[in-house]
């Protein structure tokens, strides 16, 4: 399941990133979002969601959220 389908407030472990875009992969890696890392959906907003990765909170759009498989 991807992050757009994940429950708000529940911690998940990132299984993989499904993307053909190297820039998006590098951006997610710079946030600390890669296989084996915990991630939590804090809230949903129109067009995306707020996630907690490590000690930071980030607003990501639906395209990024759909690429993160948990």
Secondary structure, 3 states (H helix, E strand, C coil): CEHHHCCCCCEEECCEECCCCHHHHHHHHHHCCCCCCEEEEEEEECCEEEEEECCEEEEEEHHHHHHEEC
